[in-house]
Amino acid sequence: MKRLGQEDKETLTTALDHSGQRATPQRETVFGVLLDQRDHPTADEVYARTKSRMPTISMATVYNCLETLVSSGLVKQVNIEREPTRYCPNLAPHAHFHCRETGRVYDVPVPAGTMEKLTDVLPGKYQADSVELVFRGHLAKGNSK
Ligand SMILES: [Zn+2]
């Protein structure tokens, strides 16, 4: 079983601490699952991957862990149309690209300040807490990555 690196562990502990929570083996394992394979898994996928590392964990616990990670700001929820919520541990500013053919979601880094610039289009009465940017389409032929 792959363990969380020291740096990731500190990130986890610090963020949980700020929101008044503790790092538990379950939370560490779920966070590790998200960091190891950054393909925006759904809760079901996170559960399957976590279970292979921690066979006794329940779906309810995985859900709780995901909720805790989201509320402490370590993981973002990604909602695409009517699909189940996906989870993304990438906290750097980025957009998502949703491939309609495969259903996969990719991270697209955006230059610093881009998301803030987008917020500038909002009239002053709308105060945004966050911005999400999702591109939809398909991968160009010959590009499997
Ligand atoms: Zn992402």
Residues whose N, C-alpha, C, O or C-beta is under 5 A from the ligand:
A	BS01	ZN	C88 N90 D107
